[in-house]
């Protein structure tokens, strides 16, 4: 269930702070969106992606790239407050995390694990806002269909780079240097 709250005024960060603790609160184009916390399968897929990417891309001496990753980071991008399932920043743009509770620098990569309560929002408004704020890469993971789609932002539009289905090895921008089996996201 995606609940879009339509106050008589544009939503503010205070609306996010006042949201029930069992909900994820986001502001998109002035509107407050409340979603239930992720279900188990959704959480498991997010954690599996994080596990597959963290070790090879964290920026050690033998790693193919230097990245910082966050799980459900709160992004404050202009007046929008978005919470992707996962996000990553190239260390050239963000050398280290600080102690703030949110990020004001758009990530280089965002990943959304689709669920019945967030699917429509993730595929429409949120995807458009990621493009508007200059997120370079977006992954959409669908646990029901057991697919992963990888998009690149080009000329302000999302371009589908590659789509994976059950049994495929995932090698997708910007992490194509290392592969993992898509089935690993579902615990297989």
Kinemage of the C-alpha trace (Angstrom):
@kinemage 1
@onewidth
@group {chain A} dominant
@subgroup {mainchain}
@vectorlist {calphas} color= white
{ca unk a 1} P 0.000 0.000 0.000
{ca unk a 2} L 1.475 3.307 -1.111
{ca unk a 3} L -0.157 6.120 0.752
{ca unk a 4} L 0.290 9.542 -0.714
{ca unk a 5} L -0.721 12.139 1.813
{ca unk a 6} L -2.137 15.278 0.242
{ca unk a 7} L -1.802 18.098 2.731
{ca unk a 8} L -3.174 21.528 1.870
{ca unk a 9} L 0.422 22.777 1.807
{ca unk a 10} L 3.645 21.373 0.368
{ca unk a 11} L 5.148 18.690 2.589
{ca unk a 12} L 8.100 19.631 4.776
{ca unk a 13} L 10.797 17.688 6.548
{ca unk a 14} L 8.743 18.004 9.725
{ca unk a 15} L 6.138 15.787 8.005
{ca unk a 16} L 8.860 13.172 7.504
{ca unk a 17} L 9.892 13.429 11.161
{ca unk a 18} L 6.248 13.140 12.276
{ca unk a 19} L 5.607 9.991 10.208
{ca unk a 20} L 4.783 6.801 12.133
{ca unk a 21} L 7.939 4.809 12.925
{ca unk a 22} L 6.684 1.764 11.007
{ca unk a 23} L 6.560 3.772 7.759
{ca unk a 24} L 9.151 5.051 5.305
{ca unk a 25} L 8.385 8.718 4.619
{ca unk a 26} L 9.501 10.470 1.442
{ca unk a 27} L 8.751 13.838 -0.131
{ca unk a 28} L 8.438 13.901 -3.909
{ca unk a 29} L 7.575 17.130 -5.690
{ca unk a 30} L 6.061 18.608 -2.543
{ca unk a 31} L 3.922 15.555 -1.665
{ca unk a 32} L 4.447 13.273 1.301
{ca unk a 33} L 4.528 9.546 0.505
{ca unk a 34} L 4.291 6.930 3.251
{ca unk a 35} L 5.173 3.285 2.642
{ca unk a 36} L 5.303 0.311 5.001
{ca unk a 37} L 8.768 -0.919 5.958
{ca unk a 38} L 10.110 -3.490 3.459
{ca unk a 39} L 8.913 -7.074 3.721
{ca unk a 40} L 11.342 -9.924 4.364
{ca unk a 41} L 11.959 -10.900 0.731
{ca unk a 42} L 12.519 -7.253 -0.190
{ca unk a 43} L 14.975 -6.774 2.700
{ca unk a 44} L 16.771 -9.987 1.823
{ca unk a 45} L 17.273 -8.933 -1.804
{ca unk a 46} L 18.589 -5.507 -0.713
{ca unk a 47} L 21.013 -7.076 1.723
{ca unk a 48} L 22.195 -9.600 -0.897
{ca unk a 49} L 22.927 -6.836 -3.430
{ca unk a 50} L 24.841 -4.900 -0.773
{ca unk a 51} L 26.843 -8.015 0.032
{ca unk a 52} L 27.676 -8.680 -3.605
{ca unk a 53} L 28.875 -5.113 -4.214
{ca unk a 54} L 30.486 -4.032 -0.954
{ca unk a 55} L 33.615 -6.153 -0.821
{ca unk a 56} L 34.736 -5.801 -4.450
{ca unk a 57} L 33.920 -2.085 -4.801
{ca unk a 58} L 34.727 -0.497 -1.440
{ca unk a 59} L 38.063 0.846 -2.682
{ca unk a 60} L 40.747 -1.428 -1.271
{ca unk a 61} L 44.108 -1.878 -3.014
{ca unk a 62} L 42.921 -4.792 -5.187
{ca unk a 63} L 39.374 -3.513 -5.824
{ca unk a 64} L 38.054 -2.523 -9.273
{ca unk a 65} L 36.666 0.758 -7.952
{ca unk a 66} L 36.237 2.995 -4.962
{ca unk a 67} L 32.640 3.379 -3.773
{ca unk a 68} L 30.791 4.237 -0.582
{ca unk a 69} L 27.438 2.472 -0.124
{ca unk a 70} L 24.403 3.175 2.021
{ca unk a 71} L 21.365 1.041 2.837
{ca unk a 72} L 18.139 3.060 2.878
{ca unk a 73} L 20.002 6.380 2.973
{ca unk a 74} L 17.878 9.489 3.353
{ca unk a 75} L 18.608 11.777 0.390
{ca unk a 76} L 17.785 15.481 0.652
{ca unk a 77} L 17.887 16.603 -2.978
{ca unk a 78} L 16.576 20.160 -3.231
{ca unk a 79} L 13.028 19.941 -1.791
{ca unk a 80} L 12.766 16.185 -2.335
{ca unk a 81} L 13.481 13.632 0.390
{ca unk a 82} L 14.001 10.192 -1.130
{ca unk a 83} L 14.980 6.886 0.456
{ca unk a 84} L 16.367 4.368 -2.058
{ca unk a 85} L 16.879 0.802 -0.938
{ca unk a 86} L 20.584 1.160 -1.736
{ca unk a 87} L 22.781 3.952 -3.028
{ca unk a 88} L 26.418 4.369 -3.919
{ca unk a 89} L 28.769 7.306 -4.319
{ca unk a 90} L 32.086 7.234 -6.166
{ca unk a 91} L 34.855 8.157 -3.754
{ca unk a 92} L 36.037 10.887 -6.152
{ca unk a 93} L 32.779 12.710 -5.400
{ca unk a 94} L 32.367 11.670 -1.747
{ca unk a 95} L 35.661 10.553 -0.180
{ca unk a 96} L 34.113 9.671 3.191
{ca unk a 97} L 30.817 9.708 5.056
{ca unk a 98} L 30.293 12.352 7.712
{ca unk a 99} L 28.071 12.291 10.794
{ca unk a 100} L 24.903 13.799 9.344
{ca unk a 101} L 21.709 11.733 9.258
{ca unk a 102} L 21.096 12.439 5.564
{ca unk a 103} L 22.873 13.055 2.266
{ca unk a 104} L 22.638 16.208 0.161
{ca unk a 105} L 24.855 14.913 -2.649
{ca unk a 106} L 22.940 12.819 -5.182
{ca unk a 107} L 24.336 9.289 -5.421
{ca unk a 108} L 26.027 8.009 -8.554
{ca unk a 109} L 23.948 4.833 -8.345
{ca unk a 110} L 20.597 4.017 -6.763
{ca unk a 111} L 18.839 0.682 -6.467
{ca unk a 112} L 15.147 0.150 -5.860
{ca unk a 113} L 13.770 -3.265 -4.934
{ca unk a 114} L 10.187 -3.180 -6.165
{ca unk a 115} L 7.400 -4.244 -3.851
{ca unk a 116} L 3.617 -4.082 -4.142
{ca unk a 117} L 3.523 -1.013 -1.890
{ca unk a 118} L 6.230 0.957 -3.738
{ca unk a 119} L 6.191 -0.334 -7.333
{ca unk a 120} L 4.127 2.449 -8.915
{ca unk a 121} L 5.971 5.225 -7.056
{ca unk a 122} L 9.426 3.728 -7.779
{ca unk a 123} L 8.687 3.266 -11.496
{ca unk a 124} L 7.186 6.720 -12.058
{ca unk a 125} L 7.738 9.702 -9.765
{ca unk a 126} L 10.813 8.436 -7.985
{ca unk a 127} L 12.582 7.304 -11.162
{ca unk a 128} L 11.875 10.714 -12.734
{ca unk a 129} L 13.248 12.495 -9.663
{ca unk a 130} L 16.441 10.432 -9.740
{ca unk a 131} L 16.930 11.602 -13.333
{ca unk a 132} L 16.102 15.204 -12.438
{ca unk a 133} L 18.696 15.155 -9.641
{ca unk a 134} L 21.391 13.597 -11.859
{ca unk a 135} L 21.699 10.059 -10.473
{ca unk a 136} L 23.811 8.430 -13.205
{ca unk a 137} L 22.780 4.790 -12.763
{ca unk a 138} L 19.607 3.094 -11.537
{ca unk a 139} L 18.895 -0.564 -10.883
{ca unk a 140} L 15.345 -1.833 -10.550
{ca unk a 141} L 15.087 -5.244 -8.920
{ca unk a 142} L 11.800 -7.152 -9.043
{ca unk a 143} L 11.643 -10.072 -6.565
{ca unk a 144} L 8.266 -11.229 -7.962
{ca unk a 145} L 9.463 -11.421 -11.573
{ca unk a 146} L 13.011 -12.299 -10.455
{ca unk a 147} L 14.542 -9.687 -12.718
{ca unk a 148} L 17.074 -6.864 -12.514
{ca unk a 149} L 17.116 -3.949 -14.953
{ca unk a 150} L 20.087 -1.563 -15.142
{ca unk a 151} L 19.594 1.959 -16.506
{ca unk a 152} L 22.016 4.764 -17.354
{ca unk a 153} L 21.039 8.425 -17.456
{ca unk a 154} L 21.785 9.911 -20.891
{ca unk a 155} L 20.584 13.346 -21.924
{ca unk a 156} L 18.220 13.470 -18.949
{ca unk a 157} L 16.499 10.202 -19.961
{ca unk a 158} L 16.846 6.686 -18.625
{ca unk a 159} L 18.342 4.222 -21.116
{ca unk a 160} L 17.952 0.520 -20.383
{ca unk a 161} L 21.477 -0.919 -20.569
{ca unk a 162} L 20.688 -4.529 -19.748
{ca unk a 163} L 18.002 -6.718 -18.188
{ca unk a 164} L 18.653 -9.957 -16.309
{ca unk a 165} L 16.339 -12.838 -15.545
{ca unk a 166} L 16.519 -16.002 -13.486
{ca unk a 167} L 19.753 -17.946 -14.054
{ca unk a 168} L 21.713 -14.974 -15.461
{ca unk a 169} L 25.019 -13.671 -14.197
{ca unk a 170} L 24.603 -9.993 -13.339
{ca unk a 171} L 27.291 -7.717 -14.774
{ca unk a 172} L 25.720 -4.298 -14.952
{ca unk a 173} L 26.893 -0.702 -15.086
{ca unk a 174} L 28.479 0.741 -13.084
{ca unk a 175} L 29.603 -2.532 -11.446
{ca unk a 176} L 30.200 -4.681 -14.520
{ca unk a 177} L 33.780 -5.552 -13.432
{ca unk a 178} L 32.416 -8.192 -11.042
{ca unk a 179} L 29.510 -10.553 -11.627
{ca unk a 180} L 27.118 -12.441 -9.386
{ca unk a 181} L 24.246 -14.812 -10.043
{ca unk a 182} L 20.840 -13.184 -9.990
{ca unk a 183} L 19.512 -16.134 -7.978
{ca unk a 184} L 21.775 -15.056 -5.087
{ca unk a 185} L 19.316 -12.190 -4.479
{ca unk a 186} L 16.567 -14.666 -3.619
{ca unk a 187} L 18.757 -16.832 -1.394
{ca unk a 188} L 19.424 -19.522 -3.992
